[in-house]
Each structure stands twice: as structure tokens, then as C-alpha cells.
Amino acid sequence: MYYAIISEDVENSLPLRKEARPAHLERLEALKAEGRLLVAGPNPAIDAEDPGPEGFSGSMVIAEFASLEDAKTWANADPYVAAGVYQSVTVKPFKKVLP
């Protein structure tokens, strides 16, 4: 089943994101290689494709896991969590309907 991992950043998270980004992307690439990643990306803090120094307010990952517990375990092991980028992480089941 798919699960949505919705994360909210701490204020001024951009420096923390930059430092942890390579390890964060490596885990997402692994999900992609396994055919389990539906979509992943950050939420710009302003209405712009590239928010520049304004940074990001959070992220969303939608990926396939065997259970909600597995999804939570994966989310909690994210390098952004360890680096203090996220103030909160919510994991919910997700049902893909369209497209």
C-alpha cells in the first residue's frame, strides 16, 4: 500500500537541508530503484519554483511500504529528521485514484 509522509520544517531549515540533502536523496533514489516511489518533493516557503533563501516549509513523499509501521520506521530514519530539519512528520495511508 502507498503511504503519504508529510513533513513540516523548523524555521530557517535551509542550511540544515543543504547539509543533509545528499543522504536524504540517496534514500529516495533507493525507493525509486525498487519501484516503490510514487512522488517526492519539498514545499517551497514562497510561491516560486525556486524559493532561493526563503527555503522550504516541508516535504511530501508518497511511497509503497508493507505496512504503516514500516512507513513510519522509514520516515523516522530520514537524514532530515536526524539533522533537525523537520519539526513534525505525519505518516498516513494513501489511496492512489488518479491518474
mmCIF file of the C-alpha atoms, coordinates in Angstrom:
data_MODEL
# 
_entry.id   MODEL 
# 
loop_
_atom_site.group_PDB 
_atom_site.id 
_atom_site.type_symbol 
_atom_site.label_atom_id 
_atom_site.label_alt_id 
_atom_site.label_comp_id 
_atom_site.label_asym_id 
_atom_site.label_entity_id 
_atom_site.label_seq_id 
_atom_site.pdbx_PDB_ins_code 
_atom_site.Cartn_x 
_atom_site.Cartn_y 
_atom_site.Cartn_z 
_atom_site.occupancy 
_atom_site.B_iso_or_equiv 
_atom_site.pdbx_formal_charge 
_atom_site.auth_seq_id 
_atom_site.auth_comp_id 
_atom_site.auth_asym_id 
_atom_site.auth_atom_id 
_atom_site.pdbx_PDB_model_num 
ATOM 1  C CA . MET A 1 1  ? 0.000  0.000  0.000   1.00 0.00 ? 1  MET A CA 1 
ATOM 2  C CA . TYR A 1 2  ? 1.050  3.594  -0.514  1.00 0.00 ? 2  TYR A CA 1 
ATOM 3  C CA . TYR A 1 3  ? 1.709  5.925  2.409   1.00 0.00 ? 3  TYR A CA 1 
ATOM 4  C CA . ALA A 1 4  ? 1.979  9.720  2.436   1.00 0.00 ? 4  ALA A CA 1 
ATOM 5  C CA . ILE A 1 5  ? 4.814  11.076 4.548   1.00 0.00 ? 5  ILE A CA 1 
ATOM 6  C CA . ILE A 1 6  ? 4.076  14.735 5.243   1.00 0.00 ? 6  ILE A CA 1 
ATOM 7  C CA . SER A 1 7  ? 6.834  16.667 6.983   1.00 0.00 ? 7  SER A CA 1 
ATOM 8  C CA . GLU A 1 8  ? 6.884  20.222 8.323   1.00 0.00 ? 8  GLU A CA 1 
ATOM 9  C CA . ASP A 1 9  ? 10.189 22.083 8.593   1.00 0.00 ? 9  ASP A CA 1 
ATOM 10 C CA . VAL A 1 10 ? 11.534 24.057 11.512  1.00 0.00 ? 10 VAL A CA 1 
ATOM 11 C CA . GLU A 1 11 ? 12.071 27.754 10.820  1.00 0.00 ? 11 GLU A CA 1 
ATOM 12 C CA . ASN A 1 12 ? 15.188 28.618 8.833   1.00 0.00 ? 12 ASN A CA 1 
ATOM 13 C CA . SER A 1 13 ? 15.728 24.990 7.832   1.00 0.00 ? 13 SER A CA 1 
ATOM 14 C CA . LEU A 1 14 ? 17.606 25.704 4.584   1.00 0.00 ? 14 LEU A CA 1 
ATOM 15 C CA . PRO A 1 15 ? 21.158 25.333 5.983   1.00 0.00 ? 15 PRO A CA 1 
ATOM 16 C CA . LEU A 1 16 ? 20.175 22.064 7.679   1.00 0.00 ? 16 LEU A CA 1 
ATOM 17 C CA . ARG A 1 17 ? 18.531 20.812 4.460   1.00 0.00 ? 17 ARG A CA 1 
ATOM 18 C CA . LYS A 1 18 ? 21.603 21.587 2.380   1.00 0.00 ? 18 LYS A CA 1 
ATOM 19 C CA . GLU A 1 19 ? 23.857 19.613 4.690   1.00 0.00 ? 19 GLU A CA 1 
ATOM 20 C CA . ALA A 1 20 ? 21.625 16.510 4.882   1.00 0.00 ? 20 ALA A CA 1 
ATOM 21 C CA . ARG A 1 21 ? 20.291 16.602 1.301   1.00 0.00 ? 21 ARG A CA 1 
ATOM 22 C CA . PRO A 1 22 ? 22.691 14.079 -0.333  1.00 0.00 ? 22 PRO A CA 1 
ATOM 23 C CA . ALA A 1 23 ? 21.836 11.367 2.215   1.00 0.00 ? 23 ALA A CA 1 
ATOM 24 C CA . HIS A 1 24 ? 18.127 12.247 2.033   1.00 0.00 ? 24 HIS A CA 1 
ATOM 25 C CA . LEU A 1 25 ? 18.115 11.937 -1.776  1.00 0.00 ? 25 LEU A CA 1 
ATOM 26 C CA . GLU A 1 26 ? 20.054 8.668  -1.639  1.00 0.00 ? 26 GLU A CA 1 
ATOM 27 C CA . ARG A 1 27 ? 17.219 7.038  0.323   1.00 0.00 ? 27 ARG A CA 1 
ATOM 28 C CA . LEU A 1 28 ? 14.626 8.363  -2.125  1.00 0.00 ? 28 LEU A CA 1 
ATOM 29 C CA . GLU A 1 29 ? 16.665 7.075  -5.066  1.00 0.00 ? 29 GLU A CA 1 
ATOM 30 C CA . ALA A 1 30 ? 16.687 3.637  -3.427  1.00 0.00 ? 30 ALA A CA 1 
ATOM 31 C CA . LEU A 1 31 ? 12.877 3.664  -3.189  1.00 0.00 ? 31 LEU A CA 1 
ATOM 32 C CA . LYS A 1 32 ? 12.712 4.766  -6.815  1.00 0.00 ? 32 LYS A CA 1 
ATOM 33 C CA . ALA A 1 33 ? 15.064 1.977  -7.929  1.00 0.00 ? 33 ALA A CA 1 
ATOM 34 C CA . GLU A 1 34 ? 12.834 -0.533 -6.121  1.00 0.00 ? 34 GLU A CA 1 
ATOM 35 C CA . GLY A 1 35 ? 9.764  0.829  -7.965  1.00 0.00 ? 35 GLY A CA 1 
ATOM 36 C CA . ARG A 1 36 ? 8.145  1.945  -4.692  1.00 0.00 ? 36 ARG A CA 1 
ATOM 37 C CA . LEU A 1 37 ? 8.299  5.744  -5.032  1.00 0.00 ? 37 LEU A CA 1 
ATOM 38 C CA . LEU A 1 38 ? 5.212  7.474  -6.416  1.00 0.00 ? 38 LEU A CA 1 
ATOM 39 C CA . VAL A 1 39 ? 6.291  11.084 -5.829  1.00 0.00 ? 39 VAL A CA 1 
ATOM 40 C CA . ALA A 1 40 ? 8.585  13.115 -3.594  1.00 0.00 ? 40 ALA A CA 1 
ATOM 41 C CA . GLY A 1 41 ? 9.443  16.763 -3.219  1.00 0.00 ? 41 GLY A CA 1 
ATOM 42 C CA . PRO A 1 42 ? 9.658  19.821 -0.992  1.00 0.00 ? 42 PRO A CA 1 
ATOM 43 C CA . ASN A 1 43 ? 7.139  22.601 -0.379  1.00 0.00 ? 43 ASN A CA 1 
ATOM 44 C CA . PRO A 1 44 ? 8.699  25.974 -1.266  1.00 0.00 ? 44 PRO A CA 1 
ATOM 45 C CA . ALA A 1 45 ? 8.203  28.521 1.519   1.00 0.00 ? 45 ALA A CA 1 
ATOM 46 C CA . ILE A 1 46 ? 7.022  31.063 -1.068  1.00 0.00 ? 46 ILE A CA 1 
ATOM 47 C CA . ASP A 1 47 ? 5.030  30.793 -4.292  1.00 0.00 ? 47 ASP A CA 1 
ATOM 48 C CA . ALA A 1 48 ? 8.021  30.094 -6.511  1.00 0.00 ? 48 ALA A CA 1 
ATOM 49 C CA . GLU A 1 49 ? 9.644  27.078 -8.159  1.00 0.00 ? 49 GLU A CA 1 
ATOM 50 C CA . ASP A 1 50 ? 12.992 28.165 -6.697  1.00 0.00 ? 50 ASP A CA 1 
ATOM 51 C CA . PRO A 1 51 ? 12.401 29.893 -3.344  1.00 0.00 ? 51 PRO A CA 1 
ATOM 52 C CA . GLY A 1 52 ? 16.049 30.926 -3.011  1.00 0.00 ? 52 GLY A CA 1 
ATOM 53 C CA . PRO A 1 53 ? 16.985 31.958 0.525   1.00 0.00 ? 53 PRO A CA 1 
ATOM 54 C CA . GLU A 1 54 ? 13.352 31.641 1.668   1.00 0.00 ? 54 GLU A CA 1 
ATOM 55 C CA . GLY A 1 55 ? 13.852 27.871 1.561   1.00 0.00 ? 55 GLY A CA 1 
ATOM 56 C CA . PHE A 1 56 ? 11.172 25.293 2.167   1.00 0.00 ? 56 PHE A CA 1 
ATOM 57 C CA . SER A 1 57 ? 8.349  24.763 4.632   1.00 0.00 ? 57 SER A CA 1 
ATOM 58 C CA . GLY A 1 58 ? 8.181  20.983 4.426   1.00 0.00 ? 58 GLY A CA 1 
ATOM 59 C CA . SER A 1 59 ? 8.189  17.923 2.185   1.00 0.00 ? 59 SER A CA 1 
ATOM 60 C CA . MET A 1 60 ? 5.973  15.129 0.935   1.00 0.00 ? 60 MET A CA 1 
ATOM 61 C CA . VAL A 1 61 ? 6.883  11.588 -0.016  1.00 0.00 ? 61 VAL A CA 1 
ATOM 62 C CA . ILE A 1 62 ? 4.344  9.076  -1.284  1.00 0.00 ? 62 ILE A CA 1 
ATOM 63 C CA . ALA A 1 63 ? 5.779  5.587  -1.459  1.00 0.00 ? 63 ALA A CA 1 
ATOM 64 C CA . GLU A 1 64 ? 4.840  1.955  -1.124  1.00 0.00 ? 64 GLU A CA 1 
ATOM 65 C CA . PHE A 1 65 ? 5.536  0.103  2.124   1.00 0.00 ? 65 PHE A CA 1 
ATOM 66 C CA . ALA A 1 66 ? 4.395  -3.236 3.553   1.00 0.00 ? 66 ALA A CA 1 
ATOM 67 C CA . SER A 1 67 ? 2.638  -1.552 6.494   1.00 0.00 ? 67 SER A CA 1 
ATOM 68 C CA . LEU A 1 68 ? 2.005  1.745  8.238   1.00 0.00 ? 68 LEU A CA 1 
ATOM 69 C CA . GLU A 1 69 ? 4.592  0.756  10.830  1.00 0.00 ? 69 GLU A CA 1 
ATOM 70 C CA . ASP A 1 70 ? 7.209  0.152  8.106   1.00 0.00 ? 70 ASP A CA 1 
ATOM 71 C CA . ALA A 1 71 ? 6.419  3.551  6.588   1.00 0.00 ? 71 ALA A CA 1 
ATOM 72 C CA . LYS A 1 72 ? 6.782  5.256  9.972   1.00 0.00 ? 72 LYS A CA 1 
ATOM 73 C CA . THR A 1 73 ? 10.069 3.480  10.643  1.00 0.00 ? 73 THR A CA 1 
ATOM 74 C CA . TRP A 1 74 ? 11.409 4.562  7.239   1.00 0.00 ? 74 TRP A CA 1 
ATOM 75 C CA . ALA A 1 75 ? 10.232 8.162  7.762   1.00 0.00 ? 75 ALA A CA 1 
ATOM 76 C CA . ASN A 1 76 ? 11.775 8.396  11.232  1.00 0.00 ? 76 ASN A CA 1 
ATOM 77 C CA . ALA A 1 77 ? 15.145 7.247  9.857   1.00 0.00 ? 77 ALA A CA 1 
ATOM 78 C CA . ASP A 1 78 ? 15.298 10.091 7.314   1.00 0.00 ? 78 ASP A CA 1 
ATOM 79 C CA . PRO A 1 79 ? 18.526 12.119 7.450   1.00 0.00 ? 79 PRO A CA 1 
ATOM 80 C CA . TYR A 1 80 ? 16.397 15.282 7.601   1.00 0.00 ? 80 TYR A CA 1 
ATOM 81 C CA . VAL A 1 81 ? 14.932 14.028 10.899  1.00 0.00 ? 81 VAL A CA 1 
ATOM 82 C CA . ALA A 1 82 ? 18.417 13.380 12.301  1.00 0.00 ? 82 ALA A CA 1 
ATOM 83 C CA . ALA A 1 83 ? 19.612 16.802 11.097  1.00 0.00 ? 83 ALA A CA 1 
ATOM 84 C CA . GLY A 1 84 ? 16.711 18.621 12.796  1.00 0.00 ? 84 GLY A CA 1 
ATOM 85 C CA . VAL A 1 85 ? 15.110 19.823 9.537   1.00 0.00 ? 85 VAL A CA 1 
ATOM 86 C CA . TYR A 1 86 ? 11.632 18.606 10.466  1.00 0.00 ? 86 TYR A CA 1 
ATOM 87 C CA . GLN A 1 87 ? 9.571  19.767 13.416  1.00 0.00 ? 87 GLN A CA 1 
ATOM 88 C CA . SER A 1 88 ? 6.918  17.139 12.680  1.00 0.00 ? 88 SER A CA 1 
ATOM 89 C CA . VAL A 1 89 ? 6.374  14.108 10.471  1.00 0.00 ? 89 VAL A CA 1 
ATOM 90 C CA . THR A 1 90 ? 2.955  12.600 9.774   1.00 0.00 ? 90 THR A CA 1 
ATOM 91 C CA . VAL A 1 91 ? 2.505  9.261  8.031   1.00 0.00 ? 91 VAL A CA 1 
ATOM 92 C CA . LYS A 1 92 ? -0.895 8.292  6.605   1.00 0.00 ? 92 LYS A CA 1 
ATOM 93 C CA . PRO A 1 93 ? -2.189 5.577  4.290   1.00 0.00 ? 93 PRO A CA 1 
ATOM 94 C CA . PHE A 1 94 ? -2.675 6.907  0.757   1.00 0.00 ? 94 PHE A CA 1 
ATOM 95 C CA . LYS A 1 95 ? -5.016 5.528  -1.908  1.00 0.00 ? 95 LYS A CA 1 
ATOM 96 C CA . LYS A 1 96 ? -3.989 6.463  -5.439  1.00 0.00 ? 96 LYS A CA 1 
ATOM 97 C CA . VAL A 1 97 ? -7.079 7.088  -7.573  1.00 0.00 ? 97 VAL A CA 1 
ATOM 98 C CA . LEU A 1 98 ? -5.923 9.357  -10.421 1.00 0.00 ? 98 LEU A CA 1 
ATOM 99 C CA . PRO A 1 99 ? -4.200 9.447  -12.822 1.00 0.00 ? 99 PRO A CA 1 
# 
